[in-house]
């Protein structure tokens, strides 16, 4: 008898970079027995064993579309019970509130989202900081106790990842920050709690190290 397929649901609420995210997760899943589905159906999110919550654009639009799509309840259920990976604005949505439109988030990880305030400041090379931050930046893996988060397994510390963002997350509890980058000061590049892991950067645009994170997510058993 054939065993039931293991499914990763990429949540399609109209605001994610779905094509590149789903292709990257599919590449990471090759040969592992996982099936990747891009879905706008709450029942498919509920049926999946793992969930990826992408997001791009403005936070108020993302939260409105998630709510109006009918997918918010199934995403909240997933966050309570199964491994979930938030990407970019999909990470910011996990916190309590964003300064972008003074928008309430999902309050799955306590903290807020703030805008970079870098006007007139110069980078070490003498150029001005630009907002949004757009391009490659190093990420330091944050240790809590002796260990870094298992989703970092095999990824060298201080690896480069690709960012496009004007706002950044500030988790209330430092233990929820699992990766830190610096752009005019340190900020949370990755956050996690229990069965949730999320990145401000785009793993799907971050070459092999980004694929490694998706691969690790498929093997992670929180």
Number of C-alpha atoms within 10 A of each C-alpha: 3 4 5 7 11 15 19 27 24 27 28 24 25 16 22 21 17 20 11 14 22 21 13 22 27 20 15 21 21 12 8 12 11 18 15 22 19 18 17 18 16 17 11 19 27 20 15 19 19 24 27 29 25 28 29 18 13 14 26 17 16 23 22 14 17 21 13 11 15 14 21 19 14 18 20 15 12 22 20 14 14 18 22 25 25 24 25 27 27 23 28 31 30 28 23 19 22 23 15 15 11 12 18 18 23 16 15 16 22 16 21 22 24 17 15 19 13 15 10 9 13 13 12 9 6 8 10 13 18 17 16 13 16 13 13 15 18 17 23 19 22 21 13 13 7 6 9 15 16 14 21 19 15 11 15 12 15 14 15 19 24 20 21 16 18 16 24 21 26 21 22 14 10 13 14 21 25 25 25 18 21 13 15 14 8 9 20 22 27 25 29 24 15 14 17 24 22 27 26 29 27 21 24 24 17 20 14 14 19 24 20 21 23 24 21 19 25 24 13 13 11 11
